[in-house]
Amino acid sequence: MRKLPGLLVALGFALGISAAPARATVVPLQSASLEILIGTLPPIAVPWSGTGSADVTGTSISGVSANIFGVSGLTLPVTDPAAFPITGVYIPGASNGSGNFTFDASGNGGGTMGVQGSANVCLFSPCSAPPPANLVVPFTSGGVSGIGLGGSPIAVSGLVDLTLTGNAWTTGTATIGVLSATGSPWNGSSVTLVTPTVLSTNIGASAVIPAFAVMTLSLVPEPSTLLLLAFGVVGLAMIGRKD
């Protein structure tokens, strides 16, 4: 019977915390990865800085740190004949903007995280470093459209007209033609998000380059879970001390 008061105290703490409304708490990233899939090329890893944090609740990850992913001086040859006259892409520099994602009770959903920077699209001849100044395509425009944001397509004029159609991130399956990439739901500690991007020219309906970005974020367990565990340990310690 002496164990009962301590058990009730522990239960009371747990019920009190679980009944409290969810509040966003700044949580550091444990790990993160970002890959770019362009057509049938091998996946291109964008390095993670090893830093960053986010405001986390049971159904959202907001304020994900900007500039935690970055790449510079990357040359990508494009050899698919269907993509002609695009023969390569050179990225002088790119990084991520801040991210905000919301999920339903099953962890499905998504949100926005724009890509900052631009790419030189090399036409008719391979890219070199520095590349020929054919077309400079911004990854996002005005923070409202582009890769990771959706919105209206970005049209670029030059030797060949180019259109970049971006989309927001999703935990579902993104499909462009016969290619697809799939995310996974937010489970309270990790999530995989995908965003499809279409780069197309005005030279033939087949001159389209499908691309996907796949991002995985892993965070420490939810603060409420850690608090419940801590108070449970305290309650058990109180019970033990009464023995």
C-alpha positions in Angstrom: 0.0 0.0 0.0 2.9 2.4 0.6 3.7 2.2 -3.2 0.3 3.5 -4.1 0.9 7.3 -3.3 4.1 7.3 -5.3 2.4 5.5 -8.2 -0.4 8.0 -8.1 2.0 10.9 -8.2 3.8 9.6 -11.2 0.5 8.9 -13.0 -0.7 12.4 -12.1 2.4 14.0 -13.6 2.0 11.9 -16.8 -1.7 12.8 -17.1 -1.1 16.5 -16.5 1.6 16.7 -19.2 -0.3 14.6 -21.7 -3.4 16.8 -21.3 -1.4 20.0 -21.9 -1.7 21.5 -25.4 1.2 20.8 -27.8 3.7 23.6 -27.9 6.6 24.1 -30.4 9.9 23.4 -28.9 13.3 24.0 -30.5 14.9 20.6 -31.2 18.3 20.0 -32.7 18.7 17.9 -35.8 20.4 14.5 -35.1 21.0 13.8 -38.8 19.9 15.1 -42.2 20.4 14.1 -45.8 19.5 15.6 -49.2 19.8 14.0 -52.6 19.0 15.3 -56.1 17.8 12.8 -58.7 18.1 14.2 -62.2 16.6 11.9 -64.9 18.4 8.6 -64.9 21.7 10.0 -63.5 23.0 8.5 -60.2 21.8 10.3 -57.0 23.7 13.5 -56.2 24.3 14.0 -52.5 24.1 17.6 -51.2 26.3 17.8 -48.1 24.7 18.5 -44.7 26.6 20.9 -42.4 26.0 18.8 -39.3 24.1 21.7 -37.6 20.5 23.0 -37.5 17.3 22.8 -35.5 13.5 23.1 -35.8 10.4 24.0 -33.9 8.6 20.7 -33.3 5.1 19.8 -32.2 3.2 16.5 -32.6 2.1 17.5 -36.1 4.5 20.1 -37.4 8.2 20.9 -38.0 8.6 24.6 -38.5 11.5 27.0 -38.7 13.9 24.3 -40.0 17.3 26.1 -40.2 18.4 27.6 -43.5 21.8 26.9 -45.1 22.3 23.5 -43.5 22.6 21.9 -46.9 25.0 23.4 -49.5 26.9 22.6 -52.7 29.1 24.6 -55.0 31.0 24.2 -58.3 29.0 21.1 -59.3 29.0 20.1 -63.0 26.3 17.6 -64.2 26.5 16.2 -67.7 23.2 15.5 -69.4 23.5 12.7 -71.9 19.9 11.8 -72.5 19.1 12.5 -76.2 15.5 13.4 -75.2 16.9 16.4 -73.3 18.7 17.9 -76.3 19.6 20.8 -76.6 20.4 20.7 -72.9 23.8 19.0 -72.6 24.7 19.8 -69.0 24.0 21.8 -65.8 26.5 23.7 -63.8 25.6 24.8 -60.2 28.0 27.5 -58.9 26.3 27.5 -55.5 23.1 26.3 -53.9 21.7 26.0 -50.4 18.3 25.5 -48.6 16.0 28.1 -47.3 14.1 27.7 -44.0 11.5 24.9 -44.0 8.0 24.6 -42.6 6.1 21.3 -42.7 2.7 20.2 -41.3 1.3 16.7 -41.0 -2.0 14.9 -40.3 -2.6 12.4 -37.6 -1.0 9.7 -39.7 2.2 11.8 -40.3 1.3 12.5 -44.0 1.7 16.0 -45.4 4.4 18.3 -46.4 5.3 22.0 -46.8 7.9 24.4 -48.2 11.6 24.7 -48.2 12.9 26.7 -51.1 16.3 26.2 -52.8 18.5 29.3 -52.9 20.9 29.8 -55.8 20.9 29.2 -59.6 22.2 27.0 -62.3 23.8 27.5 -65.7 22.1 25.4 -68.2 24.5 24.5 -71.0 23.0 24.2 -74.4 24.4 22.5 -77.5 27.8 21.9 -75.9 29.1 20.4 -72.7 29.5 22.4 -69.6 33.0 23.5 -68.5 34.1 25.4 -65.4 33.3 28.3 -65.8 30.4 27.2 -68.1 29.3 29.0 -71.3 26.8 31.7 -70.4 23.8 30.2 -72.1 21.1 30.4 -69.6 21.1 31.2 -65.9 18.0 29.6 -64.2 17.1 30.7 -60.6 16.0 27.8 -58.4 13.3 30.0 -56.8 11.8 33.3 -57.7 10.7 35.9 -55.1 10.4 33.2 -52.5 7.0 32.1 -53.8 7.7 29.8 -56.7 10.4 27.3 -57.7 12.1 24.2 -56.3 10.5 23.2 -53.0 7.9 25.9 -53.1 5.5 25.3 -56.0 3.7 28.3 -57.4 3.8 29.6 -61.0 6.5 28.1 -63.3 9.7 30.2 -63.8 10.2 31.1 -67.5 13.7 31.9 -68.7 14.5 33.3 -72.1 17.8 33.0 -74.0 19.1 30.9 -76.9 16.3 28.5 -76.0 13.3 29.3 -73.8 13.3 27.3 -70.6 10.6 26.7 -68.0 11.2 25.5 -64.5 8.2 24.0 -62.7 8.7 23.5 -59.0 6.6 21.9 -56.4 6.3 21.8 -52.6 7.6 18.9 -50.5 5.4 15.9 -49.8 5.7 12.7 -47.8 3.8 10.9 -50.6 4.9 9.8 -54.0 6.0 12.3 -56.6 5.8 11.2 -60.3 7.1 12.8 -63.5 6.5 10.6 -66.5 7.7 7.1 -65.7 10.0 8.3 -62.9 8.9 8.7 -59.3 10.3 9.2 -55.8 8.5 8.4 -52.5 8.7 10.0 -49.0 7.7 8.5 -45.6 5.4 10.0 -42.9 6.6 12.0 -39.9 6.7 9.6 -36.9 7.7 12.1 -34.3 11.4 11.7 -34.8 12.1 11.5 -38.5 10.5 12.1 -41.9 11.4 11.8 -45.6 10.1 14.4 -48.0 10.3 14.6 -51.8 9.8 17.5 -54.2 9.4 17.0 -58.0 10.9 19.6 -60.5 10.4 19.7 -64.3 12.9 21.5 -66.5 11.6 21.8 -70.0 12.4 23.7 -73.2 10.4 24.9 -76.1 12.1 22.6 -78.5 9.9 19.5 -78.9 7.7 17.9 -76.3 10.4 15.4 -75.4 12.9 18.0 -74.3 12.1 17.6 -70.6 14.4 16.8 -67.7 12.6 15.4 -64.7 14.3 15.9 -61.3 13.5 15.1 -57.7 15.0 16.2 -54.4 14.7 13.7 -51.5 15.3 15.0 -48.0 15.4 13.1 -44.7 15.3 14.9 -41.3 15.9 13.1 -38.0 15.4 15.0 -34.7 15.7 14.1 -31.1 12.5 12.6 -29.6 9.6 14.9 -28.9 10.1 17.0 -25.8 6.8 15.8 -24.3 7.9 12.2 -24.7 11.1 13.0 -22.8 9.3 14.7 -20.1 6.9 11.9 -19.6 9.8 9.5 -19.4 11.6 11.7 -16.9 8.6 12.0 -14.6 7.9 8.3 -14.9 11.5 7.7 -13.6 10.9 10.2 -10.8 7.7 8.4 -9.8 9.4 5.0 -9.8 12.2 6.4 -7.7 9.7 7.7 -5.1 8.1 4.3 -5.0 11.5 2.7 -4.4 12.5 5.0 -1.6 9.3 4.1 0.3 10.2 0.4 0.3 
